[in-house]
């Protein structure tokens, strides 16, 4: 998720330039090894994150705390959206 947000602020030309510099510095032989290592590292971080999330969820469920709070929050958000649309509807029509 962090990497996706990071790449939103970098254009295609900048990514190409960075890849060109990496190719010059490390050479064509090392780039696949580096990419594999980065992929394995990212995968390990994702696995660790999922393990932590599952442990937290298990602990919360054992204590009897409601994990699906998001449904209630989403309902409230939808209600507020409807109320705002009811109020702003006539205003939008006038302009």
C-alpha positions, 0 to 999 in steps of 0.5 A, a space after each residue: 500500500 505504501 509503495 502504491 502511494 509512492 509511485 503515484 508521485 513519480 512519472 514514467 520518465 522518472 521511473 525509467 531514469 531510475 531503472 537506467 541508473 540502476 542498470 548502469 550501477 549494478 549491471 544487467 547480470 545483477 538486476 534480476 537478482 536484486 529484483 528477486 531479493 526485493 520481491 522476497 523481502 516484500 513478500 516476507 513483510 506482507 506475510 508478517 503483516 498478515 500474521 500480526 493482523 490474524 493474531 490481533 483478530 484472534 485476540 480480539 475475538 477471544 475477548 468477545 469484542 465486535 470486530 465488524 465495527 466497519 459495517 456500523 461505521 459505513 452505515 453511519 457514513 451512508 446516512 450522513 451522505 444521504 443527509 448532505 445530498 438532501 441539503 445540497 440537492 436544491 442548492 446544486 439545482 439553483 446554480 
